């Protein structure tokens, strides 16, 4: 993927995670925090976290899962391709509701 396009997709992914984490945290006594850099996006909620790089994401439960963004606006999580917004919503829900 072209570097400029990757940067745009990365920024969009961070924005989606931030929005869905905020929405799922509305009824929670804690708010999720999303930290963004060029190499990593980390979502923290209490003691739980997920941290994304362009090739995988790690979580506080010790797992590492293959992850990538595509030129078509999809996210590939553990080999399953889905629209970025649907994948971000699912992952934000999992970290906050779990």
Beta strands, then each sheet from edge to edge (+ up, - down):
strand 1: 33-36
strand 2: 41-45
strand 3: 48-52
strand 4: 56-59
strand 5: 64-69
strand 6: 74-77
strand 7: 80-83
sheet 1: 1+ 2- 3+ 4- 5+ 6- 7+
end
